[in-house]
């Protein structure tokens, strides 16, 4: 018996070693752990907002306060119009928050943005808690969405820039893990307060919005700034001190710092040269033209175009495969099925998805992004086709409704095993060094626009007196999930284990998505070098310069009045 127990303990020990692989002790200093934990905690308020508004919409006091009375049913209910407005209009302000947050982050730093957004979140909470009519709570949620948008724009980027490459997937994906466990906490609170027969049933969950931003606002300035942002601003000495705080003793700080400095410098010089070649006419450009040109740079070269399209696509697919059916409108849908408590559904769903996120973030750095995203998209497609098929059955039995409910759970698990957490990882690690803020900003805006279209239209697609498709609406989302599966296989390169500087080399060499896994294994420890024309290459590798490239280079040498561009033309190959 003791041998069996020992064997069981050994198997459990090996499983724990597989899941966690001592990542905390091997890769985190206490300062890095503190900073990363603060950023992860900040993400929880996104879940508080999402689940808080989703679940209070099923509470009787909320329905009585903000709904309309129906004499035919003798009940209060929220109108499809109010559901549509309250779940879609805030996304417009969330989009504004993304632009504001990423602009502040680029200009004034990641820490300043986290502080500003936290203070804004604290200000918005009393407006929501004291709501007396629909317009006030809608305005409060819209204003709070600016805070959520700022959070989306800065937290994943900040995380990706401070952690070692070995745990970048874990750190950035913890954004979604925090969302899951924040949702679990909010579900538990809503489950408990749903038994209260007055307005405090929904006010208490909204009052909890104060918790996270208060802690984050009072602690973030005690943490170092992102070393990569500091290098972008020419503050190399401060970047060195930040790396010393974020890396364990024995790490080659100078080597990592020089890799960052050279990668940023070459990227900036290449963008300057490309902009000069595409500029029409002379003279001083207006500020608006300069800003437009900076965004155009994300699409100008073939390398930047590929990286930008990947970020835009991954954000589109994250929001267009129907996750709002189970996530945002799940409690309302379950309430109408009549076979399960919507609050129990939300509590169980957030618990399951939270552990699914934990499974993903502990393993995606070991097995990669592509396997999880492929599995996730295919899983979602199958679940959506089954749900849609069940929706075609007229007058479903209680058993059939329970089967439909089970596949709603399975669909949510499929989403959480890949697309939920990893879309943020891909969005944070794929952009080039110099264009990271702008590329990520565009990606998150695409996500918000897609989410707005889905959330705004769903009530009209689901319920009478409009389209009244009910669960047949999943026939719209299932083909999109199928397309996402194909896109991952053919278009998304594997980035696990590669430094942000090595990713520049992967895209520079135009490695195809199916070949990227093998390429990454061969190059993840290879030092990076550069050629005289500014190409990033692996140390010891040569790049063939085509006649057109030489001609283009000659033009840039003639036009280059900028000393930086002259330096690019004169740059000799050397290790970074």
C-alpha positions, -999 to 999 in steps of 0.1 A, spaced: 0 0 0 28 24 8 44 17 -26 11 26 -43 9 58 -22 45 66 -31 38 60 -67 8 82 -66 28 110 -49 55 106 -76 30 109 -104 14 140 -88 49 155 -82 58 149 -119 25 165 -130 32 196 -108 67 198 -122 53 196 -157 27 223 -151 49 248 -132 85 238 -140 97 260 -111 91 291 -132 88 314 -102 121 303 -86 140 301 -119 129 332 -138 114 357 -113 130 381 -88 108 394 -60 106 428 -78 95 412 -111 70 390 -93 56 421 -75 53 442 -107 38 413 -127 13 405 -99 2 442 -97 -4 442 -134 -22 409 -133 -44 421 -104 -53 452 -124 -68 429 -151 -94 416 -125 -115 448 -128 -121 440 -165 -138 408 -152 -156 427 -124 -171 450 -151 -180 422 -175 -195 397 -151 -209 424 -128 -231 439 -155 -238 405 -171 -252 389 -139 -269 419 -123 -291 420 -154 -307 388 -142 -315 402 -107 -351 410 -98 -342 444 -81 -321 454 -112 -350 444 -135 -374 464 -114 -352 495 -113 -341 495 -150 -366 472 -168 -402 476 -180 -433 459 -165 -451 434 -188 -488 429 -178 -490 397 -199 -462 380 -179 -467 400 -147 -429 404 -146 -402 431 -151 -378 426 -180 -350 445 -197 -359 455 -233 -337 442 -262 -329 478 -269 -315 485 -234 -296 452 -235 -281 462 -268 -272 497 -257 -258 488 -223 -236 460 -237 -225 477 -270 -223 515 -264 -196 511 -237 -174 494 -263 -172 527 -282 -158 544 -251 -136 513 -245 -122 520 -280 -114 556 -269 -98 542 -238 -75 520 -259 -63 550 -280 -59 572 -249 -41 545 -230 -17 535 -257 -9 572 -265 -2 579 -228 18 547 -226 40 556 -256 46 592 -245 48 591 -207 55 555 -199 37 523 -188 36 532 -151 20 566 -156 -7 551 -177 -15 524 -151 -17 551 -124 -40 574 -145 -64 546 -155 -67 534 -119 -76 569 -107 -102 571 -135 -117 538 -124 -120 549 -89 -139 581 -100 -164 561 -122 -175 537 -95 -198 561 -75 -216 571 -107 -226 534 -112 -234 526 -76 -258 556 -72 -277 550 -104 -314 557 -103 -324 554 -139 -312 538 -172 -294 568 -185 -272 571 -154 -261 535 -153 -255 535 -190 -233 566 -187 -215 552 -157 -207 520 -176 -195 539 -206 -172 560 -185 -158 529 -168 -151 514 -202 -125 541 -208 -106 527 -178 -110 491 -192 -98 502 -226 -67 519 -211 -60 487 -192 -63 466 -224 -38 488 -242 -10 488 -216 -11 457 -193 -2 430 -219 25 453 -235 40 461 -200 40 424 -191 57 413 -223 84 439 -220 96 431 -185 96 393 -183 122 369 -196 114 352 -229 110 318 -212 79 330 -193 65 356 -217 35 335 -226 27 328 -190 30 364 -179 9 379 -207 -17 352 -206 -21 359 -169 -41 389 -181 -69 365 -191 -63 343 -160 -69 373 -138 -100 380 -159 -113 344 -152 -106 345 -114 -119 380 -111 -150 368 -129 -152 338 -104 -150 362 -75 -177 385 -90 -199 355 -97 -197 344 -61 -206 379 -49 -235 381 -73 -247 346 -63 -248 357 -27 -264 392 -32 -290 378 -57 -311 368 -26 -313 405 -14 -347 420 -22 -336 456 -27 -312 477 -48 -282 466 -27 -284 433 -46 -268 450 -76 -251 479 -58 -228 457 -37 -212 440 -68 -206 474 -84 -191 488 -52 -164 461 -55 -151 480 -85 -132 502 -61 -110 474 -48 -86 467 -76 -77 502 -89 -72 514 -53 -45 488 -47 -29 493 -81 -28 531 -79 -11 530 -45 16 505 -55 25 509 -91 50 538 -87 71 517 -64 79 494 -93 104 499 -122 94 512 -156 96 489 -187 133 487 -198 123 486 -235 102 518 -232 132 535 -214 155 525 -243 129 539 -268 132 572 -249 170 571 -249 172 564 -211 196 535 -213 210 539 -178 176 537 -163 168 507 -185 199 490 -171 187 495 -135 152 482 -144 168 450 -159 189 446 -128 157 447 -107 138 424 -130 165 397 -136 180 372 -113 217 373 -102 240 359 -128 219 371 -157 238 388 -185 223 422 -181 246 440 -205 241 415 -233 203 418 -230 204 456 -228 226 458 -259 203 435 -277 173 458 -269 193 490 -278 205 477 -311 171 461 -321 153 493 -313 179 515 -331 179 494 -363 141 493 -363 139 531 -360 165 537 -387 148 513 -411 115 530 -405 131 564 -411 147 552 -443 115 536 -456 95 567 -448 120 589 -467 118 566 -497 80 569 -497 78 606 -489 64 628 -516 78 663 -519 98 682 -493 91 707 -467 81 704 -431 51 680 -425 22 689 -403 17 670 -370 -13 652 -384 7 640 -414 35 628 -391 10 608 -370 -6 593 -402 28 584 -415 37 566 -383 6 544 -387 13 538 -424 47 525 -413 29 495 -398 18 485 -433 47 499 -455 73 471 -456 64 435 -463 77 425 -428 57 452 -410 26 444 -430 28 407 -421 32 415 -384 4 440 -384 -20 417 -402 -13 389 -377 -22 413 -348 -54 425 -365 -65 390 -375 -60 374 -340 -80 402 -324 -108 398 -350 -111 361 -345 -110 364 -307 -142 384 -307 -160 370 -338 -163 333 -329 -193 338 -306 -178 340 -271 -204 367 -262 -232 341 -265 -218 322 -235 -199 350 -218 -218 382 -219 -254 370 -226 -249 335 -210 -269 342 -178 -298 357 -198 -298 328 -223 -298 302 -195 -326 321 -177 -347 317 -208 -339 280 -212 -354 275 -177 -334 244 -168 -307 259 -146 -301 289 -123 -283 317 -143 -263 326 -112 -252 289 -107 -244 288 -145 -222 319 -142 -205 307 -110 -197 273 -125 -187 287 -158 -162 312 -144 -147 285 -121 -142 260 -150 -128 287 -174 -105 300 -146 -88 266 -142 -88 262 -180 -68 295 -182 -45 282 -155 -39 251 -176 -31 272 -206 -7 297 -191 14 270 -174 18 250 -206 18 274 -236 54 283 -230 63 246 -231 41 235 -261 37 267 -279 9 291 -291 -1 273 -323 -12 239 -308 -35 256 -283 -49 280 -308 -56 253 -334 -73 231 -308 -93 260 -294 -106 271 -328 -116 236 -339 -132 229 -305 -153 261 -308 -164 253 -343 -176 218 -334 -195 231 -303 -211 259 -322 -223 236 -350 -239 213 -323 -255 242 -304 -269 256 -337 -282 222 -347 -300 219 -313 -314 253 -319 -333 241 -350 -354 217 -328 -388 231 -322 -402 228 -287 -371 212 -271 -375 189 -242 -359 195 -208 -332 169 -217 -325 186 -250 -321 220 -233 -297 204 -208 -276 190 -237 -276 225 -252 -265 239 -219 -237 214 -217 -224 224 -251 -225 261 -240 -201 250 -212 -179 230 -237 -178 260 -261 -166 283 -233 -139 258 -223 -128 256 -260 -125 294 -261 -105 296 -228 -80 269 -238 -66 290 -265 -81 322 -279 -91 337 -246 -56 341 -232 -33 337 -262 -47 365 -284 -32 389 -259 1 371 -260 3 372 -298 -8 409 -299 20 418 -274 49 398 -288 43 400 -326 47 438 -333 81 452 -341 100 470 -314 95 506 -326 59 501 -337 47 479 -308 23 505 -293 7 515 -326 3 480 -339 -12 468 -306 -34 498 -305 -48 490 -339 -53 454 -330 -73 462 -298 -94 487 -317 -102 459 -342 -112 437 -313 -134 463 -298 -151 471 -332 -158 434 -338 -171 430 -302 -193 460 -307 -208 446 -339 -214 412 -322 -228 425 -289 -250 452 -305 -266 427 -329 -270 397 -306 -302 408 -288 -319 415 -321 -307 382 -335 -316 361 -305 -350 374 -294 -385 382 -306 -400 405 -320 -368 407 -341 -349 378 -359 -357 354 -330 -330 330 -341 -323 319 -305 -295 293 -306 -296 291 -344 -275 323 -343 -245 300 -338 -247 291 -375 -232 326 -380 -202 320 -357 -194 284 -365 -179 290 -400 -158 319 -386 -143 295 -360 -136 271 -388 -118 299 -408 -98 307 -376 -85 272 -375 -72 274 -411 -57 309 -405 -37 297 -375 -23 268 -394 -13 287 -425 -6 322 -412 4 323 -375 41 316 -368 52 299 -335 69 324 -311 74 304 -280 109 306 -264 121 334 -287 132 368 -274 115 398 -288 147 405 -307 148 370 -322 112 375 -334 126 403 -355 149 378 -372 120 353 -378 100 379 -396 130 394 -414 137 359 -429 100 355 -438 97 321 -421 63 305 -430 39 296 -402 42 258 -407 80 260 -407 82 284 -377 82 257 -350 113 240 -363 130 273 -371 124 285 -335 140 254 -320 171 260 -341 174 298 -335 161 305 -300 196 306 -285 213 322 -316 229 356 -311 216 383 -334 237 404 -358 230 430 -384 243 438 -419 256 471 -432 222 479 -448 203 473 -415 191 438 -420 188 417 -388 204 383 -392 216 354 -370 252 357 -361 273 341 -388 246 343 -414 247 364 -445 219 381 -464 219 383 -502 212 419 -512 192 420 -544 198 446 -571 166 464 -562 176 465 -526 210 480 -536 193 506 -558 169 514 -530 198 517 -506 216 541 -530 185 563 -532 183 565 -494 220 573 -492 215 602 -516 184 615 -498 195 609 -463 201 642 -446 193 626 -412 226 615 -395 208 584 -383 201 573 -419 238 579 -428 247 557 -399 224 530 -412 241 531 -446 275 530 -430 266 503 -405 290 473 -406 280 438 -397 288 430 -360 272 411 -331 245 430 -313 
